[in-house]
Amino acid sequence: MDSFSPELSLEECAGLMKIMERLKNEGVSFVMTCFRDGPIRFFCDRIAFMMDSRVVNCVANTEENRACV
């Protein structure tokens, strides 16, 4: 999944986030590409950092790691 599109209204974004939360609670995994940390911190269990099309770091999305991200 790519970043939330600027063409989506706030209501559409909220609806999409509810669907994604439901799917996550059902055990569905998905990959999200995003430049905003809000959705990443909310949905993702692990965060991979990429540079030049390569993963340079991967961390668990924990309170401890959020200070470093």
Secondary structure, DSSP 8 states (H G I E B T S, - for coil): -----TTS-HHHHHHHHHHHHHHHHTT-------S-HHHHHHH-SEEEEEETTEEEEEEE--HHHHTT-
